[in-house]
Amino acid sequence: MEDELRLQIVRLRESEMRLQTFVENSPNLIFLKDRQGSYIYVNRKFKRALRVTDEQIKGKHDHEIF
């Protein structure tokens, strides 16, 4: 049982890494917001287009950015 759980954890981490690589290298502006509308994640392309850093955008709302 423990070996199966370890294998599932490894597979989950690999899947997360693939998704992260895809999102970070996408030519599209990608962002995630929480239910209150605060940015919780933006990809590299988004940060370049808006000329912001993670610290400048995470936890902020649109009216604070634009």
Secondary structure, 3 states (H helix, E strand, C coil): CHHHHHHHHHHHHHHHHHHHHHHHCCCCCCEEECCCCCEEEECHHHHHHHCCCHHHHCCCCHHHHC
